[in-house]
Every structure is written in C-alpha cells, then in structure tokens.
Amino acid sequence: MASQDPVFDTSFHLALLHPRHWLSWLALALLTLLAFLPVRLRDGLANGLAPLILRASPKQAYIANTNLDICFPDLDETQHQALLLKSVRVGLKTFMGFGELTWRSNRYLASRIRVTGWEHIATQQAQGRPLILVVPHTWAVDVIGRLFVLRGLPMCTMMKSPKDALFDWYINRERAKGGRVYERSVGIKPAIKAVRGGDNFFYLPDQDHGREASIFVPFFGHPKATLPALPKLVKLTGAKAVPIFASYDEEQGCYCLEIEPPFEPYPTSNLEEDVLRMNSMVEQQLGRRPEQYMWFLKIFETQPEGDRRQGLYENGIRRIRQGLPPEP
C-alpha cells in the first residue's frame, strides 16, 4: 500500500506464481476463455451447471434458504426452491462473464449495459456534487463501477480482501481501473478524503459489521444489524446518496442498471429513520428482482440480545458438517 493513499496494492508479485495458486490461475484462464464465448452459449452452460452447483454447496444453500425463509415467508416450497435456483443461475452467468471486464473493449462493455435513470447522475454532475452510490450485493454489482469509469466518473470504494491471494490481486486490479479501492481495515477516513476531492463512493449498505458498529433496523420485517454510516458520510462530504440496482437480464443476455432519485431530504435529524430509509429502498429493489441478490451472505448473522435466531447460520452449518439435517 502507498504511504500517502492506502489503496490496495495491485502490482504483480512473483509470489503469485507459487504452485499453491495454480488452480486459481486455471480458474482465471477459464474466465478468459469464457469472455470470448457467445453470450447465449455461456448462459446455456450456466443453466446446466446451476443445479449441480446448488447440490454441491449444502452450507451455502442452507444460508440462502435461511435468508429466503426470513425475507419471503409467504413463498411455498416450490416457489422458494425455484427462486434459489434462479439466483444461483444468475450468479453463475455474471461470474462466468467477469472476464469481459478484463479482456473486452470498452465499446463492447458499453453495449452490454442498459441504463435507466442516468438523469439523476447528470443532474448532480452539473452541480459539481460527488455521489455516494447505495448499491446492494447483487451478482452484477461490479458492472456499476465499470460503467461509471466508462463515462468518466472517478470512483472509490472499500472492500475486504478475499481469502485467495490471486483472486484478491485480480479482482482489485479490475476494480481499481479508474478508481481507488481501500482495504476495509484502514478505516473510512481515506474514502472521505477521496469523496471530498471529487470521487464518487461505492457504498454497500447490506453487510453485517457486528453489534458494536451497528444499530438494529428492520429489513424485511426482521431486525438487522445495519451500519449507520450513510447519513454520516453524506453530511461529512456534501455528497448525494443515490440508490442503484444492478441486475442481469437472462432473456436479453445483458446487464441492467436502474438508478433511483437521490434520497431527499437526507440526512435528517433522525439517524434511525435515515438508516431505515436505506434498508427500505433495498427491500423495494429486491422485491422487484429477488433472484439478483447474493442470498448466501450472512445478512442476519448478528441478532439482538435474546433473539431466538441467535446463531441461526452456525447451528445449521454445524449440523450439516455432522451429516445431520439442518433443523433439529
């Protein structure tokens, strides 16, 4: 990391050629090949692989099923499983297309993205105001950053390093094209400085950062540990908070970005209401296209003291490891 601006180090190191990374290099080679396959052929391959991936990932399937039970309790079992399979299918299609961000031309990438609501961005640009993009964890989330770079808007974001050193290097190398990527452990101050300097900030509102950093605000009718940072960031930087939803259109074989009007007024004098407004927007977006979301994330991991769902993921995963059904 640089001493003046602690961004991710995206330079190549010889240690990445160590044999322990060879399987990861093979995966990157496959992504390169997939980037040049016709989209329909690649999507057809994902359709065939999705049921196999789901059956081969019982722990991730359990987490996703738990989240869907909480967020969509009115779905019957057939609808529930169909939604989960569709989400896995969409996830595979976007993952298998990730190599396009590396190897395909800017003109090609622009042709793969359909945008609605860009006028909300243009209005703030005309006023010289930076933006905080409020972006839930959908499978196509990385396309948002690339679109803004293609349209000449500087970006910055924060993320946690993946467990695989090679993918850490590769993913951050892609995300750093035209923007700054900060490791979450360095804190928020570098990002605030970047936004004050004119960068637009990529904000993920739905992660669970633990009890100490969060407040409990309803999400799909259930208390969720939510980071109350968005209204504070808006106040500190003078930026506008603009919700964006990224999705993959399976019928058209393209990415879609839906840009909503900025939160107004924001922030208000009520921090909890401001955070609830953010969660409610994500609810509305997922209500329209729930299959686009990364349901395997432990979004309800931290629960209020005394809540009966305390440890709801860990208990089920432990039973799966023991070869038992998730539910006692």
Secondary structure, DSSP 8 states (H G I E B T S, - for coil): --SSS-B---S--GGGGSGGGHHHHHHHHHHHHHTTS-HHHHHHHHHHHHHHHHHT-HHHHHHHHHHHHHH-TT--HHHHHHHHHHHHHHHHHHHHTTTHHHHS-HHHHHHTEEEE-HHHHHHHHHTT--EEEE---BTTTHHHHHHHHHTT--EEEEE---SSHHHHHHHHHHHTTTEEEEEGGG-SHHHHHHHHTT-EEEE-TT----TTT-EEEEETTEEEEE-THHHHHHHHH--EEEEEEEEEETTTTEEEEEE----SS-S-S-HHHHHHHHHHHHHHHHHH-GGGB-TTS-TT-S--TT-TTTTHHHHHHHHHHTTS-S--
